[in-house]
Amino acid sequence: MEMNVSQVMTTEVYACGIDERLSRCADNMRHLNVGSMPVVDSENHVIGIITDRDITVRAVAAGVDSNQVSVGQFMTANPVTILPDLTVQEAASIMADQQVRRLPVVDNNNVLIGMVSLGDLAVDVGEEALIAETLEEISVPTR
């Protein structure tokens, strides 16, 4: 039986706003123990994603004062999102193609309803071969 993303995704998802201070977003990520957060507009539409790596490499390493800049200046705009009725295999394939470990899950109106990670697929589905193959493809350096 094929499982859908809706069966394995995390539904209690915190997001940050585009105008939120980068320092506040980083603090929320630390408290929540997450490596990325979707960025949403006032109607909860996904407009970006920000990762701990974005904060470290794009902002901190550049000497930026995270109290003086917004999430929107360092996020990745228009991230790949998926619908909850995709199969776990389809989600893994998208992760591999896009070389990402996490995907925001949206409804038909692009409203954030969850997140799915490679870890969700591994823990909840237990398809070791699928996960190993996906991780290998994610880890291949881009040309």
N, C-alpha and C positions, 0 to 999 in steps of 0.2 A: 504494500500500500504506500503510495507516494504521499508524503506530508507536504502541507502548504506552509508558506512563511508565517501565516497567521497562527499556526500551531506552535511555533518555536520563538517568535519574536518577543522582545521585551516591550510591554505596553506602557509601563510607567517611565516615560522618557522626559527628561528635562531638556529644555532648549534655551538658547540665549537670543536676544534681539540684536539686530544689526548695529544699533547705537549704544549698546551696553559697553561699558568700559572693559577693556581686555583683562585687566587685573581681576575684576569681579568674575568674569567667565572662568579664568584660570583657577580662582579660589573655589568656585562651584565644582569644577572638574575634580579638584583635589578632594573636596569633601564627599563627593559622590563616587570617587575612585573610578572615573571613566577617562578614556583617552581621547574622546571626541564628543562634540555636541552639535546637533543640528542648529542652524540659525534660521529663525522664523520671522515673518512679518507680523503685523498686528492682528492678522486673521489666522495665524498659525500655519501659513503656507511656507513650505521649505524653500528658502532662497539661498542657502549656503550651508557649509559645514566647516567647523574649525576643530583642529586637532592639537594635541599637546605638542606635536612636532611643529605645526604652524607657529605656535606661540614661541617655542624655543628657537627655531631656526630663522623665522621671518622677523620676529620682534626682539626677543631678548638678545640674540647674537648681534643684532644691528644696533644695540644700545638704546632701544626705544623705551620710554617711560610708559609702562603699561597702564598707569593711572591716567594718562593723558591721551590715549588713543582708543578707538572703538574696535569692536569685533569685526565690523564690516571692512576695515582696512587690511585685515590679515586672513580673513576666511577665504575658502575656495567657493566661488559663486557657482550657482547652478549645478549642484552635485547630482550624481546619478541616484535616482530613487527607484523604488520598486513598489509594486502593488501587493497586498497581502495574499492574493490568490495564486501567486506564482509558486511553483514547487520549490522545494529545498534545492533540488538539483539545478533548476534554472537560476536561483539566487547564487549558488556556488559558481556557476558558469559566468554570471555577470561580475562577481567579485574577481574571478580569475582574469577575465577580459579587461577589467578596469584597474586591476592591481590594487584593490582596496579590501580591507578586512571588515568593514562595517558599512551598512546601507540603511539610510532612512526609509521607513515604510510609510507610504502615503495612501490616502483614499483617491477616488477619481477626480477630486478637486485640488489635489496636491496639498492637502491638509495632513500634517504629521499625525500618525497614529501609532507609530512604534519604531523600533530599531532592531535590526538583526545583524549579528556578528558571526564571524567564522566560528567563534567559540560556541555560540548558540547552536549552530549546525552540528558541531562536534559533540557537544554534551547531550543535546536533546535528541539527536538523530542517531548518533553512534555509527555513522557511515565512515569508517576510518579511511578507506581507499579514496572516497570522494574528497574528504577533508585534506588528506595528504597531497593529492593531485592539485587541489585548489591552492593550497599554501605554496606549493612549488611554483605554480604559475604566477602567483602574486609576487613571489620573491625574485623572479627573473628580472634583472635590470632592464629598464626601458632603453631602447636604442636611440 
